[in-house]
Amino acid sequence: MDPNLLAADLSCLSEEDKAKISSIIDNFQIRDSLRTYSSLTERCFSDCVNNFYRKSLGKQEEDCVMRCTQKFLKLSMRVSIRFAELNPDASTQ
C-alpha cells in the first residue's frame, strides 16, 4: 500500500480517532513482539535443553542457547535491513 495514500486517509480523521488507531497499532506491535519472544524461547529451549537433572544450564546447553539466540538476532537484522531497502520512504515518515 502506498504510504502517502495511507497518510492522506488518516488526515481526514479526528485527533481522537488517530489516537485510537495509534493505540491499536501499538497493541499489535506489543503482541507481535511477545509472540516473537515466546517463539524464540520455545525454539531455543526445545533445541538446546535435553535434560532436567540440574536447575541451571550446562555449558553445552548455554552455548547452544547463545548460538540459537544470535542466529535469531542476525536473521531479524537482515530482515529489517531488507524491508528498509524495499521501502526507503518509510524511514522518513
Residue pairs with C-beta under 8 A, 6 or more apart in sequence:
3 87
3 89
3 90
3 93
7 93
10 18
10 21
13 21
40 68
40 69
40 72
43 68
43 72
44 64
44 65
44 68
44 69
44 72
45 65
47 64
47 68
48 61
48 64
48 65
48 68
49 57
49 61
49 65
50 61
57 65
83 90
84 90
84 91
